[in-house]
Amino acid sequence: MKSFGRPLTAASLTIMACTAAGNIAHAQEDEEAVLGTVTVTATKQSANLQDIPVSVSALSANDLEERGLSNIEELSTLVPNLHWGEHAGTTLIAIRGVGSTVDSGITEPTVATYVDGVFLPRSTMATLRAVDLERVEVLRGPQGTLYGRNATGGAINFISAAPADSFEGEISVSAGDRSAFGVSGYLSGPLGDGISARLSGGTESQDGYVDVLPNGGKLNGKESNYFRGALRFEPTSDLMIDLSVRYDENTYPNAYQQLLTPTVLPTPGQTTEVNKIFADQPFDQRMETLVAAATVNWTLSDNISLKSVTSYVDHESDVAFDADSTDLDGFNAESFPRPSESYGQEFNLVGDFDRWNWLLGAYYFNEDASNTLNLRLGAAFAPGFGVPTDTIIAQSVASETEAYALFGELSFDLTDRLTLTGGLRYNDEEQTFLQNLQFEIPGVGAVPGGAAFASGPVPVSSGEDTVLPKLAASYAFTDAINAYVQWSKGYKSGGLNLEGGAGLAVGGAGLYRPEEIEAYEVGLKSVLFDGALTANFAAFTYDYTDLQLTITVPPTNTLVQNADADIIGVEGELQWQATDLLSFNGGFTLLDATFDGFSGFDDANPGLGVQNLDGEPIPKAPESTINLGVEYEVPINSGLFSNLIMRADGFHSDDVVLRYFGTPVETQGAYSLLNASATLNGANGNTSLRVFWNNIGDEEYLQNVTYIGAVGAFMGNYGTPSTWGVQLTQRF
């Protein structure tokens, strides 16, 4: 096993934080400062975060506002072992090294994302704006029993604010660098006896930070609009019905491929300079997501309750970009539509009887999705293929997924301190695919891409029934210190490759296998110093089977293959309310995640042949990370202002491999980020002015790396550079 990393910067940050803590520890004796109880629904029942045998981070609406967080990318610097990447409009999220590196075929996320109990099935959906929230919960580790498919790495729950019983509202106006401007707000209150409503929405715009050469233009900015409407009906004290709909769109072009190494193309019109790209073709994007849900909570008796969640998700994703990243008319993603339409229905029956607590559930899911990559061959590339200029290679896979599940979880208090938990989920899933490849030749029309497609799309289907068990035991040493041990399994669906014209992966041969994880975890949760400090720790080991990896086979084919891995790690989170005015938070991770007996062919270095990667690091699994935050309130108590809240957050990551061969160009070296903000609150508590500066050091760090064989170059994208802004909020 490789030794854990030793990040000197992270250690220095820890020492400084501990020194500062020691200097103010005496203040704890003079002032009574405690942290509030955090209630979560991570186990599909309301519970104190400190009491459940699950490794989960929870951020409240106030936490999100103070840090200026609005999406998963920004959460990754605050939540242990959460890694974010992005490529061509697809989000690549990993938890504890378990995550997707695949942007081809009908791939699905490895970390499940939910909004108000509604599953978002595609990786293009995770950029949904996290607005008007009550909290965000991040569950680490496989969540197969309660969440089922595609929660192999964990689950992220965005929980929206509920309609209020009394009238309230808020409006915020923001501005910042790169011509940033935004307006958002909400209104909420009763409409009548037993009926309340909430309306929220906003608009945001900001110029991108990637320069398009030679003629100008910007990429990776914002042009977003979002809206949410919610109704709550409470006809009786035992019945509550919630109806909601939310819509989110972003039309700013954010799909691109930044050159990390020069191409083999004969042109000076290319650059590897950070956040600059040459292009001769336009960029375009439209991301739209509509989520509608009906949730019924019915208290059947003092001990039994029933919950139903009915959902509909309609998602449109279409991007266009210059795929060769040069000034040549080479090859371009003319369009890359990836729509998805899904329906879901879940029932949870919960019972709580003295020492027994149980949950029985049933779930149905149906999705129609497709993926069509239209690559136009320009004057510089078409002759090499023996086709006219402007010929389009259209690779596509359409799929229908139908899944059923029955699941249950039973907890029994063997003693007042020892609780045993067992869970089981049965998944039955059927997937039908239509795979196609054709050339759209000017003046000729559509021509099949080889004999396999002479009679049209090639159908293929797959089916899996899976049992996902869970066993856990938790022990309360005291009312404030709990330990747990857990064994569980996770599962992610397989899929079908896009066919790229190289005679690869047609029909059943193109299917790649599902992923599975067997996980063991022990944890400790504690509330110390009369509620002033929470300290939670977890250690885990995974047997990871058939994780899905992708390579690019020239000229255009992306091929998914499977591999095995072993993961072992430790993580911790701490929150300390040192005084009424001063608080600290932090987290750390140590991770050893390596391939197990895997050999692969690197299309970037074909001369090396098949390489043995046994013991080499898997992507998106840094050996260590640390995050530290400090917040201090300065009382003012003047006629105009009540206080000033100052906050700083730091994050450090060890080296992280971003593509699985782990060469220097595929690895992001150790890096650190620092964010700061100050919030001035009005005397009435309803007005606040916040200024922030993120990535103060303007750190340049890669989030994703891929290799494009058609141009012989590595490509990727960098994280957001230094950004500042100001926000004025009025509540009423």
SULKA-V865111 format. One record per residue. N is the residue number from 0. RES is the residue in one small letter. PSI is psi in degrees with one decimal (* if undefined). NEAR is the number of other C-alpha atoms within 8 Angstrom. Layout:
N & RES & PSI & NEAR
N & RES & PSI & NEAR
This chain:
0 & m & 138.5 & 4
1 & k & 147.3 & 4
2 & s & 152.5 & 5
3 & f & 154.0 & 9
4 & g & 160.8 & 8
5 & r & 75.3 & 6
6 & p & 110.9 & 10
7 & l & -37.5 & 6
8 & t & -43.2 & 7
9 & a & -42.6 & 11
10 & a & -39.7 & 9
11 & s & -41.0 & 8
12 & l & -41.1 & 9
13 & t & -44.3 & 9
14 & i & -43.1 & 8
15 & m & -38.9 & 8
16 & a & -41.5 & 9
17 & c & -37.5 & 8
18 & t & -44.9 & 8
19 & a & -38.7 & 8
20 & a & -41.6 & 9
21 & g & -36.1 & 8
22 & n & -25.4 & 7
23 & i & 5.5 & 9
24 & a & -32.0 & 9
25 & h & -21.8 & 8
26 & a & -25.3 & 9
27 & q & -29.3 & 11
28 & e & -23.4 & 7
29 & d & -27.1 & 6
30 & e & 141.3 & 8
31 & e & 106.2 & 8
32 & a & 124.1 & 11
33 & v & 155.6 & 10
34 & l & 146.6 & 9
35 & g & 160.6 & 5
36 & t & 134.4 & 6
37 & v & 115.8 & 8
38 & t & 130.2 & 8
39 & v & 164.8 & 12
40 & t & 29.4 & 8
41 & a & -33.4 & 10
42 & t & 17.6 & 9
43 & k & 18.4 & 6
44 & q & 145.6 & 7
45 & s & 129.9 & 9
46 & a & 156.4 & 10
47 & n & 128.7 & 10
48 & l & -34.4 & 10
49 & q & -12.6 & 9
50 & d & -13.0 & 8
51 & i & 141.1 & 8
52 & p & 58.3 & 12
53 & v & 139.9 & 6
54 & s & 105.9 & 9
55 & v & 139.8 & 10
56 & s & 140.4 & 8
57 & a & 131.4 & 10
58 & l & 124.4 & 10
59 & s & 172.1 & 9
60 & a & -37.6 & 10
61 & n & -40.6 & 7
62 & d & -45.6 & 8
63 & l & -41.8 & 12
64 & e & -45.1 & 8
65 & e & -31.9 & 10
66 & r & -6.2 & 7
67 & g & 32.6 & 6
68 & l & 140.8 & 10
69 & s & -5.0 & 9
70 & n & 176.7 & 10
71 & i & -34.1 & 9
72 & e & -42.9 & 7
73 & e & -25.8 & 9
74 & l & -24.6 & 10
75 & s & -18.5 & 12
76 & t & -2.2 & 9
77 & l & -23.3 & 10
78 & v & 124.8 & 10
79 & p & 137.9 & 15
80 & n & 23.3 & 13
81 & l & 120.2 & 12
82 & h & 137.4 & 10
83 & w & 137.2 & 12
84 & g & 166.3 & 10
85 & e & 142.6 & 11
86 & h & 123.5 & 14
87 & a & 40.4 & 9
88 & g & 2.8 & 9
89 & t & 132.2 & 9
90 & t & 138.6 & 13
91 & l & 96.4 & 14
92 & i & 137.5 & 13
93 & a & 145.3 & 16
94 & i & 123.9 & 14
95 & r & 35.0 & 12
96 & g & -3.6 & 14
97 & v & 111.4 & 12
98 & g & 171.8 & 13
99 & s & 136.4 & 11
100 & t & 12.2 & 10
101 & v & 129.0 & 10
102 & d & 57.8 & 8
103 & s & 164.2 & 11
104 & g & -166.7 & 11
105 & i & 68.9 & 13
106 & t & 152.2 & 12
107 & e & 157.9 & 10
108 & p & 153.3 & 13
109 & t & -20.7 & 15
110 & v & 117.1 & 16
111 & a & 134.4 & 15
112 & t & 132.2 & 12
113 & y & 144.5 & 12
114 & v & 112.2 & 11
115 & d & 42.8 & 8
116 & g & 3.9 & 8
117 & v & 125.3 & 11
118 & f & 130.8 & 9
119 & l & 105.3 & 11
120 & p & -10.5 & 9
121 & r & 150.0 & 10
122 & s & -15.7 & 11
123 & t & -3.2 & 9
124 & m & -12.4 & 11
125 & a & -7.0 & 10
126 & t & 9.0 & 8
127 & l & 131.9 & 8
128 & r & 129.8 & 8
129 & a & 78.6 & 9
130 & v & 155.4 & 7
131 & d & 53.9 & 9
132 & l & 154.4 & 11
133 & e & -40.9 & 10
134 & r & 169.8 & 13
135 & v & 134.4 & 12
136 & e & 130.4 & 13
137 & v & 112.1 & 12
138 & l & 125.2 & 13
139 & r & 140.3 & 12
140 & g & 159.0 & 11
141 & p & 135.9 & 14
142 & q & 42.8 & 16
143 & g & -38.9 & 16
144 & t & -48.8 & 17
145 & l & -28.5 & 11
146 & y & -20.6 & 8
147 & g & -140.3 & 14
148 & r & 144.3 & 11
149 & n & 22.4 & 14
150 & a & 36.1 & 17
151 & t & -44.9 & 20
152 & g & -25.8 & 19
153 & g & -164.6 & 15
154 & a & 146.5 & 14
155 & i & 121.1 & 12
156 & n & 119.3 & 13
157 & f & 120.7 & 13
158 & i & 115.6 & 11
159 & s & 155.1 & 11
160 & a & 140.2 & 8
161 & a & 156.4 & 7
162 & p & 140.9 & 13
163 & a & 155.0 & 12
164 & d & -20.9 & 7
165 & s & 159.6 & 7
166 & f & 132.9 & 9
167 & e & 163.8 & 10
168 & g & 174.6 & 10
169 & e & 146.4 & 11
170 & i & 137.3 & 11
171 & s & 140.9 & 12
172 & v & 131.7 & 11
173 & s & 154.9 & 12
174 & a & 162.5 & 11
175 & g & -166.3 & 11
176 & d & 169.3 & 9
177 & r & 39.4 & 8
178 & s & 35.8 & 9
179 & a & 139.5 & 13
180 & f & 139.0 & 11
181 & g & 149.4 & 12
182 & v & 130.3 & 11
183 & s & 163.9 & 11
184 & g & 177.7 & 11
185 & y & 157.8 & 12
186 & l & 138.5 & 11
187 & s & 148.5 & 14
188 & g & 177.6 & 13
189 & p & 144.3 & 14
190 & l & -14.0 & 7
191 & g & -172.2 & 6
192 & d & 116.8 & 5
193 & g & 12.6 & 10
194 & i & 130.1 & 11
195 & s & 159.9 & 15
196 & a & 161.1 & 14
197 & r & 128.4 & 15
198 & l & 131.0 & 11
199 & s & 158.8 & 12
200 & g & -179.6 & 12
201 & g & 178.9 & 11
202 & t & 143.3 & 11
203 & e & 143.5 & 12
204 & s & 145.8 & 12
205 & q & 135.0 & 12
206 & d & 148.8 & 12
207 & g & 168.9 & 11
208 & y & 4.8 & 12
209 & v & 121.1 & 10
210 & d & 132.9 & 12
211 & v & 122.7 & 13
212 & l & 155.2 & 10
213 & p & -3.5 & 7
214 & n & 9.8 & 5
215 & g & -179.3 & 7
216 & g & 159.3 & 7
217 & k & 149.8 & 11
218 & l & 159.4 & 15
219 & n & 61.4 & 12
220 & g & -153.4 & 13
221 & k & 138.7 & 12
222 & e & 74.9 & 11
223 & s & 144.7 & 12
224 & n & 141.1 & 11
225 & y & 153.9 & 12
226 & f & 143.6 & 11
227 & r & 135.4 & 12
228 & g & 136.6 & 11
229 & a & 139.3 & 13
230 & l & 138.0 & 12
231 & r & 124.5 & 13
232 & f & 130.5 & 10
233 & e & 77.0 & 11
234 & p & -30.1 & 7
235 & t & 171.5 & 7
236 & s & -14.4 & 6
237 & d & -4.3 & 8
238 & l & 129.4 & 11
239 & m & 129.3 & 13
240 & i & 123.4 & 11
241 & d & 126.8 & 12
242 & l & 134.7 & 11
243 & s & 153.1 & 11
244 & v & 137.8 & 11
245 & r & 147.0 & 11
246 & y & 138.8 & 11
247 & d & 134.5 & 14
248 & e & 149.9 & 11
249 & n & 123.1 & 12
250 & t & 7.6 & 11
251 & y & 135.3 & 13
252 & p & 110.7 & 12
253 & n & 2.0 & 11
254 & a & 121.3 & 15
255 & y & 170.7 & 12
256 & q & 103.9 & 14
257 & q & 127.6 & 13
258 & l & 129.5 & 16
259 & l & -25.5 & 11
260 & t & 155.7 & 8
261 & p & 149.8 & 10
262 & t & 171.6 & 9
263 & v & 4.3 & 7
264 & l & 142.8 & 5
265 & p & 72.2 & 4
266 & t & 140.2 & 8
267 & p & -7.2 & 4
268 & g & 62.3 & 8
269 & q & 154.2 & 13
270 & t & 146.5 & 10
271 & t & 9.6 & 11
272 & e & 138.3 & 8
273 & v & 131.5 & 7
274 & n & 36.8 & 10
275 & k & 144.5 & 12
276 & i & 137.0 & 17
277 & f & 147.5 & 13
278 & a & 147.3 & 14
279 & d & -0.2 & 9
280 & q & 154.6 & 8
281 & p & 157.6 & 8
282 & f & 145.4 & 11
283 & d & 157.0 & 12
284 & q & 144.1 & 14
285 & r & 115.4 & 13
286 & m & 120.4 & 12
287 & e & 134.0 & 11
288 & t & 126.9 & 13
289 & l & 124.9 & 11
290 & v & 120.7 & 12
291 & a & 138.7 & 11
292 & a & 146.9 & 13
293 & a & 119.1 & 12
294 & t & 127.6 & 11
295 & v & 125.4 & 12
296 & n & 118.6 & 11
297 & w & 116.8 & 10
298 & t & 107.1 & 10
299 & l & -32.0 & 9
300 & s & -174.4 & 6
301 & d & -19.7 & 5
302 & n & -13.3 & 8
303 & i & 136.4 & 11
304 & s & 155.9 & 12
305 & l & 135.7 & 13
306 & k & 136.4 & 11
307 & s & 133.0 & 12
308 & v & 115.2 & 14
309 & t & 130.0 & 11
310 & s & 155.3 & 12
311 & y & 130.2 & 11
312 & v & 125.0 & 13
313 & d & 118.3 & 11
314 & h & 133.7 & 12
315 & e & 128.4 & 12
316 & s & 122.3 & 13
317 & d & 125.6 & 12
318 & v & 156.6 & 16
319 & a & 138.0 & 14
320 & f & 158.6 & 14
321 & d & 107.3 & 16
322 & a & -18.6 & 9
323 & d & -10.0 & 11
324 & s & 38.3 & 12
325 & t & 177.6 & 14
326 & d & 2.5 & 11
327 & l & 152.0 & 10
328 & d & 77.8 & 11
329 & g & -99.1 & 12
330 & f & 141.8 & 12
331 & n & 139.9 & 14
332 & a & 93.6 & 14
333 & e & -38.8 & 9
334 & s & 152.4 & 12
335 & f & 70.2 & 13
336 & p & 137.0 & 12
337 & r & 70.6 & 11
338 & p & 158.3 & 12
339 & s & 135.6 & 13
340 & e & 125.3 & 11
341 & s & 154.7 & 11
342 & y & 144.7 & 11
343 & g & 149.5 & 14
344 & q & 126.5 & 11
345 & e & 139.1 & 11
346 & f & 135.0 & 11
347 & n & 123.7 & 11
348 & l & 119.9 & 11
349 & v & 134.3 & 11
350 & g & 139.8 & 11
351 & d & 104.3 & 10
352 & f & 96.8 & 7
353 & d & -105.1 & 5
354 & r & -8.5 & 8
355 & w & 136.6 & 11
356 & n & 129.2 & 12
357 & w & 157.6 & 11
358 & l & 128.8 & 11
359 & l & 136.1 & 11
360 & g & 156.1 & 11
361 & a & 143.4 & 11
362 & y & 139.9 & 11
363 & y & 139.2 & 11
364 & f & 135.6 & 12
365 & n & 132.1 & 11
366 & e & 137.5 & 12
367 & d & 124.2 & 11
368 & a & 158.7 & 12
369 & s & 165.0 & 13
370 & n & 111.5 & 13
371 & t & 114.0 & 12
372 & l & 110.7 & 12
373 & n & 104.0 & 12
374 & l & 119.2 & 12
375 & r & 129.4 & 12
376 & l & 117.2 & 16
377 & g & -171.5 & 13
378 & a & -28.4 & 10
379 & a & -16.6 & 9
380 & f & -33.1 & 12
381 & a & -42.5 & 15
382 & p & -34.4 & 10
383 & g & -22.5 & 6
384 & f & -4.1 & 6
385 & g & 30.3 & 6
386 & v & 161.3 & 9
387 & p & 155.4 & 9
388 & t & 143.8 & 11
389 & d & 12.5 & 11
390 & t & 139.2 & 14
391 & i & 125.9 & 11
392 & i & 116.6 & 13
393 & a & 108.6 & 13
394 & q & 133.1 & 14
395 & s & 151.4 & 14
396 & v & 126.2 & 16
397 & a & 143.9 & 12
398 & s & 152.5 & 13
399 & e & 129.0 & 11
400 & t & 131.3 & 12
401 & e & 122.2 & 11
402 & a & 140.8 & 11
403 & y & 149.8 & 11
404 & a & 143.8 & 12
405 & l & 134.7 & 11
406 & f & 160.7 & 13
407 & g & 154.8 & 13
408 & e & 133.4 & 13
409 & l & 127.7 & 11
410 & s & 139.8 & 11
411 & f & 126.3 & 10
412 & d & 95.2 & 11
413 & l & -38.8 & 9
414 & t & -176.6 & 6
415 & d & -16.8 & 6
416 & r & -21.5 & 9
417 & l & 124.7 & 11
418 & t & 132.0 & 13
419 & l & 138.6 & 12
420 & t & 135.6 & 12
421 & g & 142.0 & 11
422 & g & 156.2 & 12
423 & l & 136.9 & 12
424 & r & 133.4 & 15
425 & y & 119.0 & 11
426 & n & 133.7 & 15
427 & d & 119.9 & 11
428 & e & 136.1 & 11
429 & e & 133.1 & 11
430 & q & 134.8 & 11
431 & t & 129.9 & 11
432 & f & 149.7 & 12
433 & l & 114.5 & 11
434 & q & 135.7 & 16
435 & n & 150.5 & 14
436 & l & 127.1 & 16
437 & q & 157.2 & 13
438 & f & 126.8 & 13
439 & e & 101.3 & 12
440 & i & 126.8 & 13
441 & p & 131.9 & 9
442 & g & -9.3 & 4
443 & v & -46.3 & 7
444 & g & -159.1 & 8
445 & a & 130.4 & 8
446 & v & 130.0 & 9
447 & p & 143.2 & 11
448 & g & 63.3 & 11
449 & g & 168.1 & 9
450 & a & -30.1 & 6
451 & a & -25.1 & 8
452 & f & 17.2 & 13
453 & a & -32.6 & 8
454 & s & 15.2 & 5
455 & g & -168.9 & 7
456 & p & 145.8 & 9
457 & v & 119.1 & 11
458 & p & 147.5 & 9
459 & v & 149.1 & 10
460 & s & 159.2 & 9
461 & s & 152.6 & 7
462 & g & 143.4 & 8
463 & e & 134.7 & 8
464 & d & 130.8 & 8
465 & t & 141.9 & 7
466 & v & 125.8 & 8
467 & l & 105.2 & 15
468 & p & 167.7 & 12
469 & k & 134.4 & 13
470 & l & 136.4 & 11
471 & a & 153.8 & 12
472 & a & 137.1 & 12
473 & s & 145.7 & 12
474 & y & 128.3 & 10
475 & a & 103.6 & 11
476 & f & -39.8 & 9
477 & t & -178.3 & 6
478 & d & -15.2 & 6
479 & a & -4.8 & 10
480 & i & 119.2 & 11
481 & n & 142.5 & 15
482 & a & 153.9 & 13
483 & y & 158.2 & 12
484 & v & 141.6 & 12
485 & q & 141.8 & 13
486 & w & 132.5 & 11
487 & s & 168.8 & 15
488 & k & 150.9 & 16
489 & g & 160.4 & 18
490 & y & 136.9 & 16
491 & k & 139.5 & 13
492 & s & 152.4 & 10
493 & g & -166.4 & 10
494 & g & -166.7 & 11
495 & l & 133.8 & 12
496 & n & 152.2 & 15
497 & l & 144.5 & 16
498 & e & 129.3 & 17
499 & g & 12.4 & 12
500 & g & 2.5 & 10
501 & a & 15.3 & 9
502 & g & 22.4 & 7
503 & l & 150.1 & 8
504 & a & 48.3 & 12
505 & v & 135.5 & 11
506 & g & -138.4 & 10
507 & g & -28.0 & 8
508 & a & -19.2 & 6
509 & g & -3.4 & 12
510 & l & 134.8 & 11
511 & y & 152.3 & 12
512 & r & 158.7 & 10
513 & p & 158.6 & 12
514 & e & 147.9 & 14
515 & e & 147.5 & 13
516 & i & 135.5 & 13
517 & e & 120.6 & 11
518 & a & 139.5 & 14
519 & y & 134.5 & 11
520 & e & 140.1 & 11
521 & v & 145.3 & 11
522 & g & 160.3 & 13
523 & l & 129.2 & 11
524 & k & 132.1 & 14
525 & s & 146.2 & 11
526 & v & 115.7 & 13
527 & l & 169.6 & 10
528 & f & 50.8 & 6
529 & d & 36.8 & 7
530 & g & 5.4 & 11
531 & a & -22.1 & 13
532 & l & 130.2 & 14
533 & t & 135.4 & 13
534 & a & 112.9 & 12
535 & n & 136.4 & 11
536 & f & 152.3 & 11
537 & a & 144.0 & 12
538 & a & 142.2 & 11
539 & f & 157.2 & 12
540 & t & 137.7 & 11
541 & y & 140.6 & 11
542 & d & 104.6 & 11
543 & y & 116.5 & 13
544 & t & 131.4 & 10
545 & d & 36.8 & 11
546 & l & 146.1 & 12
547 & q & 125.7 & 15
548 & l & 156.1 & 11
549 & t & 142.8 & 12
550 & i & 159.8 & 11
551 & t & 119.6 & 12
552 & v & 121.1 & 11
553 & p & 144.1 & 9
554 & p & -29.5 & 8
555 & t & -1.7 & 10
556 & n & 129.4 & 12
557 & t & 127.8 & 13
558 & l & 126.9 & 12
559 & v & 133.3 & 12
560 & q & 168.2 & 9
561 & n & 150.7 & 10
562 & a & 166.0 & 12
563 & d & 157.1 & 13
564 & a & 159.9 & 14
565 & d & 137.7 & 12
566 & i & 133.5 & 14
567 & i & 140.3 & 11
568 & g & 169.5 & 12
569 & v & 143.5 & 11
570 & e & 157.8 & 13
571 & g & 153.3 & 12
572 & e & 138.0 & 13
573 & l & 143.5 & 11
574 & q & 131.1 & 11
575 & w & 117.1 & 11
576 & q & 87.0 & 13
577 & a & -44.3 & 15
578 & t & -179.6 & 11
579 & d & -21.8 & 10
580 & l & -16.8 & 8
581 & l & 130.5 & 11
582 & s & 154.3 & 13
583 & f & 151.3 & 12
584 & n & 155.5 & 11
585 & g & 167.8 & 12
586 & g & 156.1 & 14
587 & f & 157.1 & 12
588 & t & 143.5 & 14
589 & l & 127.8 & 12
590 & l & 134.2 & 14
591 & d & 103.6 & 14
592 & a & 111.6 & 13
593 & t & 154.5 & 12
594 & f & 149.0 & 15
595 & d & 102.8 & 11
596 & g & 32.7 & 10
597 & f & 134.6 & 10
598 & s & 140.7 & 9
599 & g & 159.4 & 8
600 & f & 123.5 & 8
601 & d & 109.3 & 12
602 & d & -16.5 & 10
603 & a & -21.1 & 8
604 & n & 66.7 & 7
605 & p & -24.6 & 8
606 & g & -18.0 & 4
607 & l & -9.1 & 7
608 & g & -156.0 & 8
609 & v & 127.0 & 8
610 & q & 141.7 & 9
611 & n & 114.7 & 8
612 & l & 13.6 & 12
613 & d & 124.4 & 10
614 & g & -4.1 & 9
615 & e & 152.0 & 9
616 & p & 142.8 & 12
617 & i & 161.1 & 13
618 & p & 152.8 & 12
619 & k & 37.7 & 12
620 & a & 73.5 & 16
621 & p & 144.6 & 12
622 & e & -27.8 & 14
623 & s & 147.9 & 14
624 & t & 159.6 & 15
625 & i & 140.4 & 13
626 & n & 140.2 & 14
627 & l & 139.0 & 14
628 & g & 146.6 & 11
629 & v & 140.2 & 11
630 & e & 133.2 & 11
631 & y & 132.4 & 10
632 & e & 127.4 & 10
633 & v & 107.9 & 9
634 & p & 138.4 & 7
635 & i & -52.6 & 8
636 & n & 42.2 & 9
637 & s & -174.6 & 7
638 & g & -22.2 & 6
639 & l & -36.7 & 7
640 & f & 148.9 & 12
641 & s & -42.9 & 15
642 & n & 168.3 & 13
643 & l & 123.5 & 12
644 & i & 118.9 & 11
645 & m & 137.7 & 12
646 & r & 143.3 & 12
647 & a & 139.5 & 11
648 & d & 130.6 & 11
649 & g & 148.9 & 11
650 & f & 136.0 & 13
651 & h & 134.5 & 13
652 & s & 138.9 & 14
653 & d & 177.3 & 13
654 & d & 141.6 & 11
655 & v & 124.7 & 14
656 & v & 132.5 & 15
657 & l & -16.8 & 13
658 & r & 143.9 & 13
659 & y & -11.6 & 9
660 & f & -15.2 & 8
661 & g & 26.4 & 13
662 & t & 166.1 & 6
663 & p & -39.1 & 6
664 & v & -19.0 & 8
665 & e & 5.7 & 13
666 & t & 129.9 & 12
667 & q & 122.6 & 13
668 & g & 170.3 & 7
669 & a & 140.1 & 10
670 & y & 161.1 & 10
671 & s & 146.6 & 9
672 & l & 145.7 & 11
673 & l & 126.4 & 12
674 & n & 149.2 & 12
675 & a & 151.2 & 12
676 & s & 159.8 & 13
677 & a & 132.8 & 11
678 & t & 121.6 & 12
679 & l & 119.2 & 12
680 & n & 138.5 & 13
681 & g & 162.7 & 12
682 & a & -30.5 & 13
683 & n & -4.3 & 7
684 & g & 1.9 & 8
685 & n & -9.9 & 11
686 & t & 135.8 & 12
687 & s & 146.9 & 12
688 & l & 120.4 & 11
689 & r & 133.5 & 11
690 & v & 145.3 & 11
691 & f & 157.0 & 11
692 & w & 110.9 & 12
693 & n & 148.8 & 10
694 & n & 59.6 & 13
695 & i & -37.2 & 12
696 & g & 3.9 & 7
697 & d & 48.5 & 7
698 & e & 135.0 & 11
699 & e & 113.8 & 8
700 & y & 136.8 & 8
701 & l & 143.3 & 10
702 & q & -22.4 & 13
703 & n & 150.5 & 12
704 & v & 137.2 & 12
705 & t & 167.6 & 9
706 & y & 129.9 & 12
707 & i & 103.8 & 11
708 & g & -27.8 & 13
709 & a & -25.8 & 7
710 & v & -0.4 & 9
711 & g & 41.2 & 10
712 & a & 151.5 & 14
713 & f & 140.5 & 13
714 & m & 160.6 & 13
715 & g & -159.2 & 14
716 & n & 153.2 & 14
717 & y & 159.0 & 11
718 & g & 171.0 & 8
719 & t & 130.3 & 7
720 & p & -173.5 & 9
721 & s & 130.8 & 11
722 & t & 133.7 & 11
723 & w & 159.8 & 10
724 & g & 173.8 & 12
725 & v & 143.4 & 11
726 & q & 128.8 & 11
727 & l & 125.1 & 11
728 & t & 134.0 & 12
729 & q & 124.0 & 10
730 & r & 150.2 & 9
731 & f & * & 6
